[in-house]
Amino acid sequence: MNARLTFLGTGTSQGVPMIGCDCSVCKSTDPRDKRYRSSVFVEYGGLDILVDAGPDFRSQMLRADIRHIDAILLTHNHKDHTGGLDDVRAFNYIERAPIRIFCEKYVEDSLRQEYSYAFAEKRYPGVPEWQITRIGNEPFTVTANIPAMRLTWVEGKGYEKTPCPKTEEPASVQVIPVRGRHYNLPVLGYRFGNIAYLTDMNYIPEEEFAKLEGLDHFIINCVRRGRHISHFSLEEAVAVALKVGAKHSWLTHLSHQLPGYEELSRELPEGIRPAYDGLVIE
């Protein structure tokens, strides 16, 4: 089963341009050098799946005209990947349903601390409605977001939840998690059929490469030239991409320390290119 992936953001944690920076990349007029924080939208088996929801979530949803999400898969708990989760409130209101979030236990624990108001026993009216599913290293199933409980907004009170009768068996897909390490933090990438998306890693265990065989598209993070404490360098990312051997490889999570899109494209090996916001692959 093939997937279709849209890059919603391809920038590092500070985005490009970076606040206050006058470098040539930050001042570039090429729209491919304007980068929101990293996130992708995957259309797979009839489902609409978002990977990560950082601080640019609202702008990304509006720019891509995304009106439905079946699930959000989180790679890890850093703010540039989770900082926009409050804005799922719009989907709660429009679709009258909680948004399902798939993540590891430590990520859920972090959300419970960062967004304590969303988990409180007595919650402020209108806080985000989430349904969290814990995942790990094993493949997991994502189903279409046909909720068991329907949300009905009551002014001044918040959402009332009423049972939603099951009318049909929802569509479902299997997602394969790919383990990596972000400095000392365990993180997950994901494989959707013919596409794999790995961000915020600087190490992939050897046994995980079996999950990356036979890809049409491989996406890997890269922030700069030279060794970095928690991300692949340009040289390392290229080496990983060549090892995976996908038909096409794409670099994401790019910083202003790398050349602009045109210059970087010219120096990369055949089959490896920088991704950019709005790029669609399938």
C-alpha positions in Angstrom: 0.0 0.0 0.0 1.5 3.3 -1.1 1.3 6.6 0.9 1.2 10.2 0.0 3.2 12.6 2.1 3.2 16.4 2.4 6.0 18.2 4.1 4.3 20.7 6.4 7.5 21.9 7.9 11.2 21.1 7.1 13.0 23.4 9.5 15.0 22.9 12.7 13.7 23.8 16.1 14.1 27.6 15.5 12.7 27.5 12.0 14.1 29.4 9.0 14.5 32.3 9.0 15.7 32.4 12.5 14.6 35.4 14.6 17.0 38.2 14.3 19.4 36.5 11.8 20.8 38.4 8.8 22.6 35.4 7.1 22.1 34.8 3.4 19.8 31.8 4.0 17.5 33.6 6.4 17.4 36.5 4.0 16.8 34.3 1.0 13.9 35.2 -1.3 13.5 31.5 -2.5 10.3 30.3 -0.9 11.9 26.8 -0.5 14.2 28.4 2.1 11.3 29.4 4.3 10.9 26.5 6.8 8.3 25.9 9.5 9.2 23.5 12.3 9.3 19.8 11.1 6.0 18.0 10.6 4.4 15.9 7.8 0.9 15.0 6.8 0.4 11.4 5.5 -2.5 10.1 3.5 -2.3 6.4 3.8 -5.0 3.7 3.2 -7.8 6.3 3.3 -6.6 7.8 6.6 -5.2 11.3 7.3 -2.3 11.1 9.7 -0.1 13.9 11.1 3.4 13.3 12.4 4.2 15.8 15.2 2.4 19.1 16.0 4.9 21.8 16.7 4.5 25.5 17.4 3.6 26.2 13.7 0.7 23.7 13.7 -2.0 26.3 13.2 -0.3 28.0 10.3 0.6 24.6 8.7 -3.1 23.4 8.9 -4.3 26.7 7.3 -1.6 26.7 4.6 -2.2 23.1 3.6 -6.0 23.4 4.0 -6.2 20.4 6.3 -9.7 19.9 7.6 -9.5 16.4 9.0 -7.1 14.3 11.1 -7.5 10.7 12.0 -4.5 10.6 14.3 -1.4 12.4 15.4 1.8 10.3 15.8 4.5 11.9 18.0 8.2 11.2 17.5 9.2 12.5 20.9 8.4 15.1 23.5 10.4 18.2 22.5 8.5 21.4 22.2 9.2 21.9 18.5 7.3 18.7 17.9 4.5 19.0 20.5 4.1 22.8 21.1 1.0 23.1 18.8 -1.2 20.4 20.4 -3.5 22.9 22.1 -4.7 24.0 18.6 -6.4 20.6 18.0 -9.3 22.4 19.7 -10.4 23.5 16.3 -10.7 19.9 15.1 -12.5 19.0 18.3 -15.1 21.7 17.6 -15.5 21.1 13.8 -15.5 17.3 13.9 -17.1 17.0 17.3 -14.6 14.3 18.2 -11.4 13.9 20.3 -8.1 13.7 18.4 -6.2 10.5 18.9 -2.5 10.8 19.8 -0.1 7.9 19.5 3.1 8.2 21.5 5.4 6.5 24.0 4.8 6.5 27.7 7.4 9.1 28.5 5.9 11.4 25.9 2.5 11.0 27.4 4.0 11.8 30.8 5.5 14.9 29.4 2.2 16.0 27.9 0.5 15.5 31.2 3.0 17.9 32.8 3.1 20.5 29.9 -0.6 20.4 29.3 -1.9 19.7 32.8 -5.1 21.6 32.1 -6.1 19.1 29.4 -6.0 16.3 31.9 -7.4 18.0 35.0 -10.4 16.4 36.7 -12.3 19.7 36.5 -11.3 21.1 33.2 -11.7 24.6 31.9 -14.4 24.7 29.1 -12.9 24.2 25.7 -9.6 22.6 26.5 -8.2 20.2 23.9 -9.8 16.8 23.8 -7.3 14.0 23.2 -7.4 10.2 23.3 -3.9 8.9 23.9 -2.7 5.4 22.8 0.7 4.3 24.0 3.0 2.7 21.5 6.5 1.2 21.5 8.8 -0.6 19.1 6.1 -3.0 17.7 3.9 -2.2 14.6 0.6 -0.7 15.6 -2.8 -0.1 14.0 -4.3 3.3 13.3 -8.0 3.4 12.5 -10.2 6.1 11.1 -11.4 8.5 13.7 -15.0 7.4 14.1 -15.4 8.3 17.8 -17.2 6.2 20.4 -18.2 9.5 22.1 -19.5 12.5 20.2 -18.7 16.0 21.5 -21.4 18.6 21.7 -20.5 22.1 22.6 -22.5 23.7 25.4 -21.9 27.5 25.7 -20.4 28.4 29.1 -20.0 24.7 30.1 -17.8 23.0 27.6 -18.3 19.7 25.8 -20.9 17.2 26.7 -20.1 13.7 25.6 -22.8 11.4 24.2 -22.4 7.8 22.9 -21.9 7.6 19.1 -23.4 4.4 17.7 -21.0 2.3 15.6 -22.3 2.3 12.1 -19.4 0.7 10.2 -16.1 -1.0 10.6 -13.5 1.9 10.3 -10.7 1.8 7.8 -7.3 0.9 9.4 -3.6 0.8 8.5 -0.6 -0.6 10.1 2.3 1.7 10.9 5.9 0.5 11.6 7.8 2.4 14.2 11.6 2.8 13.7 13.7 3.3 16.8 16.4 5.9 16.9 18.2 8.0 19.5 18.3 11.8 19.8 21.4 12.2 21.9 20.3 10.1 24.9 16.6 10.4 24.2 14.8 7.4 22.6 12.7 8.6 19.6 10.5 7.0 17.0 10.3 7.4 13.2 7.6 5.8 11.2 7.2 3.8 8.0 4.0 4.1 6.0 4.1 1.6 3.2 6.6 2.9 0.7 7.7 5.9 2.7 9.7 6.2 6.0 10.0 9.4 8.0 12.8 9.7 10.5 13.5 13.0 12.2 15.5 14.2 15.3 18.0 11.3 15.3 21.7 11.0 15.4 21.8 7.2 15.8 19.8 4.3 14.4 20.5 0.8 15.8 21.7 -1.7 13.2 18.7 -4.0 13.6 16.3 -1.2 12.7 17.6 -1.0 9.1 15.6 -4.1 8.2 12.5 -2.0 8.6 13.8 0.4 5.9 14.3 -2.0 3.1 12.5 -1.5 -0.3 11.5 2.1 0.2 10.5 4.5 -2.6 11.1 7.5 -0.3 13.3 7.8 2.8 13.3 11.0 4.9 16.1 11.7 7.3 17.0 14.7 9.5 20.1 16.9 9.0 20.9 20.2 10.6 24.3 21.3 9.5 27.8 20.2 8.3 29.9 18.6 11.0 29.1 16.5 14.0 26.1 17.6 16.1 25.2 16.3 19.6 21.7 15.1 18.7 21.1 15.3 15.0 22.7 13.7 12.0 25.2 16.0 10.2 25.0 16.5 6.5 27.7 13.9 5.9 26.1 11.4 8.3 22.6 11.8 6.8 23.9 11.2 3.3 25.7 8.1 4.5 22.6 6.8 6.2 20.5 7.5 3.0 23.0 5.7 0.8 22.9 2.7 3.2 19.1 2.6 3.2 19.2 2.8 -0.6 15.7 4.1 -1.2 14.8 5.3 -4.7 14.5 8.8 -3.4 15.9 10.3 -0.2 15.0 13.6 1.3 16.7 15.8 4.0 14.5 17.5 6.6 14.9 19.4 9.9 17.3 21.8 8.1 18.9 24.8 9.7 20.2 28.1 8.3 23.7 26.7 8.9 23.3 24.7 5.7 23.3 26.4 2.3 20.1 27.5 0.7 18.0 25.1 -1.3 19.6 25.6 -4.7 23.2 25.4 -3.5 22.6 22.4 -1.3 20.8 20.5 -4.1 23.8 20.9 -6.4 26.2 19.3 -4.0 24.1 16.3 -2.9 24.5 12.9 -4.6 22.0 11.8 -7.2 18.7 10.6 -5.6 19.2 12.7 -2.4 17.6 16.2 -2.2 16.6 18.7 0.5 12.9 18.7 1.2 11.0 21.9 1.4 7.7 23.1 2.9 4.8 22.1 0.7 6.6 19.3 -1.2 4.4 16.3 -1.9 5.8 12.8 -2.5 4.1 9.5 -3.2 
